[in-house]
Amino acid sequence: QVQLVGSGGGLVQAGDSLKLSCAASVRTFGRYGMGWFRQSPGKEREFVAGMSAIGSRTYYADSVKGRFTISRDNAKNTLYLQINSLKPEDTAVYYCAFTEKSYSDFYGYTRPQTYEYWGQGTQVTVSS
């Protein structure tokens, strides 16, 4: 059974940085494709970053390229999302997600329905 626990959110000011973590209770961490999504009130869950299991290819939404970095530490079974130059519009609940599926292109990792396992979410609030 896969369990994901997200952490690292908080209340910050515009321009600050945060590093979100997602600790995974899994047998073979490296076999999963991984992603980060966010959701703000009244909006659909939005893809922000993803990483393939094979080759650790990374993918980003256009709105966050250059500011967000997804990474993972296989020894610690932990997925990260580094967020720099935070903006008020980054305010949302951030979710990590894992999938056993594998895709050869970007689009597979951008869809919430791709992922079988989800963390509980961590709130990021950015004040102007």
TIDRENMAR-840570 format. One record per residue (C-alpha): residue in one letter; x, y, z. Coordinates in steps of 0.05 Angstrom, whole numbers, plus 5000, padded with zeros to 4 digits. Layout:
# residues N
SITE  sese    px    py    pz
SITE     A     X     Y     Z
...
# end
This chain:
# residues 128
SITE  sese    px    py    pz
SITE     Q  5000  5000  5000
SITE     V  5026  5068  4980
SITE     Q  5022  5125  5030
SITE     L  5044  5196  5014
SITE     V  5053  5251  5065
SITE     G  5063  5322  5040
SITE     S  5094  5377  5082
SITE     G  5132  5443  5078
SITE     G  5076  5492  5062
SITE     G  5064  5556  5100
SITE     L  5049  5630  5099
SITE     V  5103  5669  5061
SITE     Q  5112  5735  5027
SITE     A  5118  5747  4953
SITE     G  5188  5734  4929
SITE     D  5203  5682  4983
SITE     S  5221  5609  4971
SITE     L  5193  5544  4997
SITE     K  5212  5471  4990
SITE     L  5155  5422  4994
SITE     S  5167  5350  5011
SITE     C  5129  5286  4999
SITE     A  5150  5226  5040
SITE     A  5130  5160  5010
SITE     S  5118  5093  5043
SITE     V  5132  5048  4984
SITE     R  5175  4987  4970
SITE     T  5209  5011  4907
SITE     F  5208  5086  4905
SITE     G  5243  5092  4837
SITE     R  5190  5053  4798
SITE     Y  5137  5107  4804
SITE     G  5124  5167  4761
SITE     M  5112  5228  4805
SITE     G  5077  5294  4801
SITE     W  5058  5357  4838
SITE     F  4990  5390  4830
SITE     R  4957  5449  4862
SITE     Q  4886  5471  4874
SITE     S  4859  5537  4896
SITE     P  4786  5550  4918
SITE     G  4737  5547  4861
SITE     K  4788  5521  4811
SITE     E  4805  5452  4783
SITE     R  4867  5415  4805
SITE     E  4925  5440  4763
SITE     F  4988  5405  4742
SITE     V  5052  5441  4760
SITE     A  5109  5390  4754
SITE     G  5122  5317  4739
SITE     M  5178  5267  4736
SITE     S  5181  5201  4699
SITE     A  5204  5137  4732
SITE     I  5250  5118  4675
SITE     G  5304  5168  4663
SITE     S  5276  5218  4714
SITE     R  5253  5265  4659
SITE     T  5221  5327  4687
SITE     Y  5161  5366  4661
SITE     Y  5133  5434  4682
SITE     A  5072  5475  4669
SITE     D  5088  5537  4629
SITE     S  5064  5581  4686
SITE     V  5119  5555  4733
SITE     K  5178  5542  4688
SITE     G  5241  5573  4715
SITE     R  5213  5581  4786
SITE     F  5194  5509  4805
SITE     T  5241  5450  4808
SITE     I  5218  5378  4820
SITE     S  5269  5329  4848
SITE     R  5272  5265  4887
SITE     D  5318  5230  4935
SITE     N  5313  5155  4925
SITE     A  5352  5140  4989
SITE     K  5301  5179  5030
SITE     N  5239  5158  4991
SITE     T  5222  5232  4985
SITE     L  5197  5276  4928
SITE     Y  5210  5351  4931
SITE     L  5184  5414  4898
SITE     Q  5229  5475  4905
SITE     I  5189  5539  4893
SITE     N  5226  5605  4883
SITE     S  5202  5676  4873
SITE     L  5134  5660  4901
SITE     K  5075  5700  4875
SITE     P  5006  5711  4906
SITE     E  4976  5670  4849
SITE     D  5016  5610  4873
SITE     T  4970  5607  4934
SITE     A  4938  5538  4934
SITE     V  4938  5470  4967
SITE     Y  4995  5430  4936
SITE     Y  4988  5355  4926
SITE     C  5040  5303  4910
SITE     A  5019  5242  4869
SITE     F  5049  5177  4846
SITE     T  5032  5132  4788
SITE     E  5052  5062  4767
SITE     K  5039  5081  4694
SITE     S  5094  5101  4647
SITE     Y  5089  5150  4590
SITE     S  5137  5168  4535
SITE     D  5111  5239  4529
SITE     F  5096  5299  4572
SITE     Y  5020  5297  4570
SITE     G  5009  5233  4608
SITE     Y  5040  5263  4670
SITE     T  4997  5326  4668
SITE     R  4930  5292  4679
SITE     P  4905  5281  4750
SITE     Q  4871  5216  4728
SITE     T  4939  5187  4712
SITE     Y  4956  5181  4785
SITE     E  4933  5126  4832
SITE     Y  4962  5153  4897
SITE     W  4956  5222  4927
SITE     G  4983  5258  4988
SITE     Q  4938  5297  5034
SITE     G  4960  5365  5010
SITE     T  4999  5422  5041
SITE     Q  4975  5494  5041
SITE     V  5018  5549  5010
SITE     T  4995  5620  5021
SITE     V  5032  5678  4990
SITE     S  5018  5749  5014
SITE     S  5033  5809  4970
# end
